[in-house]
Amino acid sequence: MSRTQPNIIITGTPGVGKTSHCELLATNTGLKHLSINQIVKDRGCHDGWDAEYKSWIVDEDKLLDSLEAEVPTGGYILDWHACDLFPESWIDLVVVLRTESTKLYDRLKARNYPEKKLQENLDSEIMQVLLEEAREGFDAEIVVQLRSDEVSDLEGNVERIEAWIENWKKDNSGKED
Ligand SMILES: Nc1ncnc2c1ncn2[C@@H]1O[C@H](COP(=O)(O)OP(=O)(O)OP(=O)(O)O)[C@@H](O)[C@H]1O
């Protein structure tokens, strides 16, 4: 199916700034922000609650089934800490946000993350787990890594993604199914 609007994944370790980026980008572009955490919860795409990690145990098949009628039509920003489950055919750009570990520590600490979960997320950021996952799941040319250390990074990143969207629309205008 050809799309008149692109689909973008904004991914990265919890606390890097995915929600902040997605909200600003959605406001500026009219693309629809899909918080996958919220969808998992609201649409019951899970096998229960993990009390230790304080998070839902996601049922990926149910999640994909639930997104299948919307996302392929285009115009969505997918906000999640994982990306490799989404079919490549759905996705036009994958943005992996990165943050200095000291800043990430402060942000997660402020949220009262359980210590084990906090350490695992810091390790994951240092080992660039999400970047590797994106590179393994998608063509290198659609994966970009952006810094999210300061508020000015957020504004600059969103401007850059907006410019990318405009170019994508020009390149894809007039294409039919
Ligand atoms: N570029 C940035 N500069 C400074 N603070 C930031 C930046 N990005 C996010 N923050 C702050 O860090 C905290 C976490 O941001 P946010 O909720 O957007 O992260 P997230 O990646 O969506 O996390 P989660 O995966 O848990 O939903 C918030 O308090 C936010 O204001």
The ligand as a Tripos MOL2 file, in Angstrom:
@<TRIPOS>MOLECULE
LIG
   31    33     1     0     0
SMALL
NO_CHARGES

@<TRIPOS>ATOM
      1 N1         16.3090   16.5860   25.0720 N.pl3     1 LIG1
      2 C1         15.9570   16.7050   26.3700 C.ar      1 LIG1
      3 N2         16.5580   17.6200   27.1620 N.ar      1 LIG1
      4 C2         16.2230   17.7380   28.4640 C.ar      1 LIG1
      5 N3         15.2580   16.9900   29.0820 N.ar      1 LIG1
      6 C3         14.6380   16.0740   28.3310 C.ar      1 LIG1
      7 C4         14.9400   15.8790   26.9530 C.ar      1 LIG1
      8 N4         14.1520   14.9030   26.4740 N.ar      1 LIG1
      9 C5         13.3820   14.5030   27.5040 C.ar      1 LIG1
     10 N5         13.6660   15.2030   28.6220 N.ar      1 LIG1
     11 C6         13.0610   15.0080   29.9460 C.3       1 LIG1
     12 O1         13.3470   13.6690   30.3330 O.3       1 LIG1
     13 C7         12.2080   13.0540   30.9270 C.3       1 LIG1
     14 C8         11.8220   11.8190   30.1240 C.3       1 LIG1
     15 O2         11.3480   12.2320   28.8470 O.3       1 LIG1
     16 P1         10.2770   11.4040   28.0280 P.3       1 LIG1
     17 O3          9.1210   11.0130   28.8850 O.co2     1 LIG1
     18 O4          9.9850   12.1810   26.7880 O.co2     1 LIG1
     19 O5         11.1500   10.1000   27.7020 O.3       1 LIG1
     20 P2         10.6900    8.7290   27.0420 P.3       1 LIG1
     21 O6         11.8390    8.2760   26.2270 O.co2     1 LIG1
     22 O7          9.3980    8.9160   26.3440 O.co2     1 LIG1
     23 O8         10.4700    7.7710   28.2570 O.3       1 LIG1
     24 P3          9.5320    6.4120   28.2970 P.3       1 LIG1
     25 O9         10.1270    5.4470   27.3500 O.co2     1 LIG1
     26 O10         9.6460    5.9240   29.6890 O.co2     1 LIG1
     27 O11         8.1430    6.8370   27.9500 O.co2     1 LIG1
     28 C9         11.1160   14.1270   30.9780 C.3       1 LIG1
     29 O12        11.1500   14.7470   32.2300 O.3       1 LIG1
     30 C10        11.5460   15.1150   29.8870 C.3       1 LIG1
     31 O13        11.1060   16.4180   30.1520 O.3       1 LIG1
@<TRIPOS>BOND
     1     1     2 1
     2     2     3 ar
     3     2     7 ar
     4     3     4 ar
     5     4     5 ar
     6     5     6 ar
     7     6     7 ar
     8     6    10 ar
     9     7     8 ar
    10     8     9 ar
    11     9    10 ar
    12    10    11 1
    13    11    12 1
    14    11    30 1
    15    12    13 1
    16    13    14 1
    17    13    28 1
    18    14    15 1
    19    15    16 1
    20    16    17 2
    21    16    18 1
    22    16    19 1
    23    19    20 1
    24    20    21 2
    25    20    22 1
    26    20    23 1
    27    23    24 1
    28    24    25 2
    29    24    26 1
    30    24    27 1
    31    28    29 1
    32    28    30 1
    33    30    31 1
@<TRIPOS>SUBSTRUCTURE
     1 LIG1         1 GROUP 0 **** ****
